[in-house]
Amino acid sequence: MLYENYTEELLGLKEVIITNIKQTEQSCTIHIQMPRKVHICPVCGSETDQIHDYRNQKIKDIPSFGRHTILHLRKRRYVCPDCHKEFYEKVPFLPRYHRLTSRLSAWIIAEFSKVHSMSDIATRNNISGTTAARIFDHVSYPKPSLTKALSFDEFKGNAGGEKFQFIMTNPHEHRVLDILPTRKIEDLYAYFSPFKDRDKVKYVIIDMNKDYRRLAQTCFPHATLVADKYHVIRQVTWAFEKVRKEEQKKFGDSRRKYFKRSRKLLLKRPEKLTEEEKDQVAAMLSISERIRYAYALKNEFFKVMDSRSSYEARKLLGIWNMMVQGYRELLPEFKVCFNTFTNWQKEILNAFDCPYTNGYTEGVNNKIKVLKRNAFGVRVFERFRNRILHVMAA
């Protein structure tokens, strides 16, 4: 049995009369009109189906079959027999004064949830970049509620006249809570002070930023402060890299380049090395005493970070600190680590009893970099904030 309404179903245009379809390689033009029916006069409320005249309106719709879709609507204007008011018929898929269908606007907003540039979205949907921006500006995310775990970090956004923006996430539910225009401590105090539910926050995870620590201690006095493990390990990695770079300067050109190319082997955990890689590492360690001892310190710190509790970590960290003190003349590069871990010992040990890290936040920062690169930067902060929240909510 032949299905009579297959064209309307295929195009998703229900309750319309299709009078003609013209196609080219780039576009599909569909001529339509609405069924004639009784309308209510917006002035006196009388019923009428009396037509005054027609007008042709060109409307952009969502792309179909790889082509831009344009609707040519033959639109009726009715006239009321009682008050003589003239008014256009109602078109359910077209808001008043619009030249885009409702579903195209919704489609464009959905497109903004992907990490595409605004110009790319506009081109693929046959609209201007200004129109795409105007549609997306209807999207707005309100100020969030606080959760039991918060993660703080910053990223280079270059939006709203500020170089760095502040990000707050919920590491428990893997959700971005808010993006702030600046990381300045006075602005962060002003943002968090009005919250009435600050006591519900149980954990605040931060990198080793003293300003964020003061902020958390002031605004969330009942929360446990946690230093993210990645940033803790990075301190030791940086110290080891400084030793390697200083020692490389003493080598000949070929050996220096070999050490530089093989840096990842020296940074890799010993248990993850293959037998061939172990031989390479042993050969490199035999050349420099300073690199050999720095390598041992780095690996011992990995054992600290593998601790199952803060009690175990406290003992191992104490032993590691004594090792650093024993090598302070030979390896002065580790002095910064020693001082940092002494100042942040409480927050570092809290990480072993806390089930959350900054891992999700760092992942979001990487996605923001991709978004910013694809969009060639976003200067308007509010649009940048809403775009990030929209992408991460998808």
C-alpha positions in Angstrom: 0.0 0.0 0.0 1.4 3.4 -1.0 2.0 5.8 1.9 0.6 9.1 0.9 2.4 11.4 3.3 5.9 10.0 2.9 7.3 13.4 1.9 6.0 15.2 5.0 7.2 12.4 7.2 10.7 12.3 5.6 11.2 16.0 5.9 9.6 16.2 9.3 7.1 18.9 8.0 3.8 17.8 9.4 0.5 19.7 8.9 1.8 21.5 5.9 1.0 21.3 2.2 4.0 20.8 0.0 3.4 22.3 -3.5 6.9 22.0 -5.0 10.5 20.9 -4.3 13.6 22.1 -6.2 17.0 20.7 -5.5 20.6 21.7 -6.5 23.9 20.3 -5.4 24.1 22.8 -2.5 20.4 23.4 -1.5 16.9 22.1 -1.3 14.0 24.5 -1.8 10.6 23.4 -0.6 7.5 25.4 -1.4 4.8 25.0 1.2 1.6 26.5 2.6 -0.5 25.9 5.7 -3.9 24.3 5.5 -6.7 26.9 5.5 -8.6 26.9 8.7 -10.6 29.2 11.0 -8.5 31.7 13.1 -9.4 33.9 16.1 -9.1 37.6 15.7 -6.4 38.9 18.1 -8.4 42.1 18.6 -12.1 41.2 19.1 -11.9 37.4 19.4 -14.2 36.7 16.5 -13.7 33.6 14.3 -12.8 34.1 10.6 -11.4 32.2 7.7 -11.7 35.1 5.3 -8.4 35.7 3.4 -7.2 39.2 2.7 -4.1 38.4 0.7 -0.9 36.3 0.5 2.8 36.9 0.9 5.8 34.7 0.2 8.3 34.3 3.0 11.7 32.6 2.7 12.6 30.5 5.8 15.8 28.7 6.6 15.4 25.1 8.1 17.8 22.4 9.3 20.0 20.9 6.6 18.6 17.7 5.0 20.5 15.1 3.0 23.7 17.1 3.0 22.0 20.2 1.5 20.9 23.6 2.9 17.1 23.6 3.3 15.1 26.7 2.4 11.3 26.8 2.9 9.2 29.1 0.7 6.0 29.7 2.7 3.0 31.1 0.9 1.6 32.8 4.0 -2.1 33.9 4.3 -3.2 37.2 5.9 -6.7 36.9 7.3 -9.2 39.7 7.9 -11.8 39.9 10.6 -15.3 40.6 9.3 -16.3 42.4 12.5 -13.4 44.8 13.4 -11.6 44.5 10.0 -8.3 43.7 11.7 -5.8 42.1 9.3 -3.4 39.5 10.7 -1.2 36.6 9.5 -2.0 33.0 10.1 -0.2 31.1 12.8 2.7 28.9 11.8 3.6 26.4 14.6 7.2 25.9 13.6 8.0 29.6 13.0 8.1 32.2 15.8 6.8 35.6 15.1 9.2 37.9 13.2 11.7 35.0 12.7 13.2 33.8 9.4 14.5 30.6 11.0 12.4 27.6 12.0 12.2 26.7 15.7 13.9 23.4 15.0 16.8 25.1 13.3 17.4 27.3 16.3 17.3 24.3 18.6 19.7 22.4 16.2 22.2 25.3 16.3 22.1 25.4 20.1 22.8 21.6 20.1 25.7 22.2 17.6 27.3 24.5 20.2 27.7 21.6 22.6 30.5 20.3 20.3 34.0 21.8 20.1 33.4 23.5 16.7 34.1 27.1 15.9 31.1 29.5 15.6 31.9 30.2 12.0 32.0 26.5 11.2 28.5 26.0 12.9 27.2 29.1 11.0 28.5 27.9 7.6 27.2 24.3 8.0 23.7 25.7 8.8 23.6 28.4 6.2 23.5 31.4 8.6 25.8 34.2 9.5 28.2 34.1 12.4 26.3 37.0 14.0 23.0 35.1 13.8 24.7 32.0 15.3 26.0 34.1 18.2 22.7 35.7 18.8 20.9 32.3 19.0 23.5 30.9 21.4 23.3 34.0 23.6 19.8 32.8 24.6 21.6 30.0 26.5 22.5 31.0 30.0 23.6 29.0 33.1 22.8 30.4 36.6 25.1 30.5 39.6 25.3 26.9 40.9 24.8 25.4 44.4 27.8 24.1 46.3 28.4 20.4 46.7 30.2 18.3 49.3 33.4 18.2 47.2 34.9 21.1 45.2 37.9 21.3 43.0 39.6 24.6 42.1 42.0 25.4 39.3 42.7 28.0 36.7 43.2 28.0 33.0 44.5 30.4 30.3 41.3 31.7 28.7 42.2 35.3 27.6 38.5 36.3 27.8 36.9 39.4 29.2 40.3 41.3 29.4 41.8 38.7 31.8 44.6 36.3 30.9 43.5 33.5 33.4 40.0 32.3 34.3 39.0 30.3 37.4 37.2 26.9 37.2 35.2 25.1 39.9 34.1 21.5 39.4 32.3 18.8 41.4 34.9 15.9 41.3 32.3 13.5 42.8 29.7 13.8 40.0 32.3 14.9 37.3 30.5 18.1 36.6 31.6 21.7 35.9 29.9 24.0 38.4 31.1 27.4 37.3 33.6 29.4 35.4 34.7 32.8 36.9 36.2 35.7 34.9 39.3 36.0 37.0 41.5 34.1 39.5 42.2 37.2 41.6 41.8 36.3 45.2 39.7 39.3 46.1 37.2 38.5 43.3 37.0 34.9 44.5 36.2 36.0 48.1 33.5 38.2 46.7 32.0 35.3 44.7 32.0 32.7 47.5 30.9 35.0 50.4 27.2 35.2 49.5 26.8 31.4 49.5 24.7 30.3 52.5 25.5 26.6 52.2 29.3 26.8 52.6 29.2 24.5 55.6 28.0 21.5 53.4 31.4 21.5 51.7 33.5 18.6 53.1 36.5 18.5 50.7 38.3 21.2 48.7 40.9 19.9 46.3 43.4 22.4 45.0 46.8 22.5 43.4 49.6 23.8 45.6 48.5 27.4 45.3 48.8 29.3 48.6 46.1 31.8 47.5 43.6 29.0 47.0 44.6 27.5 50.4 43.9 30.8 52.1 40.6 31.1 50.2 39.5 27.6 51.2 40.5 28.1 54.9 38.5 31.4 55.0 35.4 30.5 53.0 35.2 26.7 53.9 36.5 26.5 57.5 34.9 23.1 58.1 36.2 21.5 54.8 39.3 19.2 54.5 41.9 20.8 52.3 43.5 18.3 49.8 46.6 18.9 47.7 46.2 17.1 44.4 48.5 14.2 44.0 49.5 15.0 40.4 50.8 18.4 41.5 52.7 16.9 44.4 54.4 14.3 42.1 55.2 17.1 39.6 57.4 18.9 42.2 59.7 15.8 42.4 59.6 15.4 38.6 60.6 19.0 38.1 63.5 18.6 40.6 64.7 15.5 38.8 64.5 17.2 35.4 66.6 20.1 36.7 69.3 17.7 37.8 69.3 15.9 34.4 69.5 19.2 32.5 72.4 20.4 34.6 74.3 17.2 34.1 73.7 17.1 30.4 75.6 20.4 30.0 78.7 18.5 31.0 78.4 15.9 28.3 79.5 15.9 24.7 77.0 16.7 22.0 76.0 13.2 21.0 75.6 12.0 24.6 73.7 15.1 25.6 71.3 14.5 22.7 70.9 10.9 23.7 70.0 11.8 27.3 67.5 14.4 26.1 65.8 11.9 23.7 65.7 9.3 26.5 64.3 11.5 29.2 61.0 9.6 29.2 62.8 6.4 30.2 64.3 8.1 33.2 60.8 9.5 34.2 59.1 6.2 33.8 58.4 4.0 36.8 61.0 1.2 37.0 58.4 -1.6 37.2 57.0 -0.4 33.8 60.3 -0.7 32.0 61.0 -3.5 29.6 64.3 -5.5 30.0 65.8 -3.5 27.1 64.8 -0.2 28.7 66.2 -1.3 32.0 69.6 -1.8 30.4 69.4 1.6 28.8 68.5 3.3 32.1 71.3 1.4 33.9 73.8 2.6 31.3 72.7 6.2 31.7 72.8 6.1 35.5 76.4 4.7 35.5 77.6 7.9 33.7 76.4 10.5 36.3 76.4 10.1 40.1 74.0 13.1 40.5 71.4 11.6 38.1 71.8 8.2 39.8 70.9 9.6 43.2 68.2 11.9 41.9 66.7 8.8 40.1 66.6 6.9 43.4 64.9 9.8 45.2 62.3 10.1 42.4 61.5 6.4 42.6 61.3 6.4 46.4 58.8 9.2 46.2 56.6 7.1 43.9 56.5 4.6 46.8 55.3 7.4 49.1 52.5 8.2 46.7 51.5 4.5 46.5 50.6 4.5 50.2 47.1 3.3 51.1 46.6 5.7 54.0 47.8 8.9 55.4 49.4 7.0 58.3 51.6 4.9 56.0 52.3 8.0 53.8 53.5 10.0 56.8 56.1 7.4 57.7 57.4 7.0 54.2 57.4 10.8 53.6 59.5 11.2 56.8 62.0 8.7 55.5 62.1 10.4 52.1 62.7 13.8 53.7 65.7 12.4 55.6 67.1 11.1 52.3 66.7 14.5 50.7 68.5 16.1 53.7 71.3 13.5 53.3 71.8 14.5 49.7 71.3 18.3 50.2 74.9 19.1 49.2 74.8 16.8 46.2 71.3 17.6 45.0 70.3 21.1 46.0 67.6 21.0 43.3 65.4 18.9 45.7 65.5 21.6 48.4 62.5 23.3 46.9 60.6 20.0 47.1 61.6 19.5 50.7 60.4 23.0 51.7 57.2 22.7 49.7 56.3 19.4 51.2 57.1 20.7 54.7 54.7 23.6 54.2 52.0 21.5 52.6 52.4 18.3 54.6 48.9 18.3 56.1 47.2 18.9 52.7 49.4 16.3 51.0 48.6 13.6 53.7 44.9 14.4 53.4 45.0 13.3 49.8 45.6 9.7 50.9 42.3 9.6 52.9 40.3 11.6 50.3 38.5 9.7 47.5 38.8 12.7 45.1 41.5 14.3 42.9 41.8 17.1 40.4 41.9 14.6 37.5 38.5 15.5 36.2 39.3 19.3 36.4 42.5 18.8 34.5 40.6 16.9 31.8 38.1 19.7 31.5 41.0 22.2 31.1 42.4 20.1 28.2 39.0 20.2 26.5 38.8 23.9 27.0 42.1 24.3 25.2 40.7 22.3 22.3 37.5 24.5 22.3 39.5 27.7 22.4 41.9 26.5 19.6 39.0 25.5 17.4 37.1 28.7 18.0 40.3 30.8 17.6 39.6 32.3 21.0 36.4 33.7 22.6 36.8 37.3 23.8 33.3 37.8 25.4 33.6 36.2 28.8 29.9 35.4 29.3 29.7 33.7 26.0 32.9 31.8 26.7 31.5 30.7 30.2 28.2 29.5 28.7 30.0 27.7 25.9 32.2 25.8 28.3 29.3 24.9 30.6 27.2 23.9 27.5 29.9 21.7 26.1 30.6 20.0 29.4 26.9 19.4 30.1 26.4 17.5 26.8 
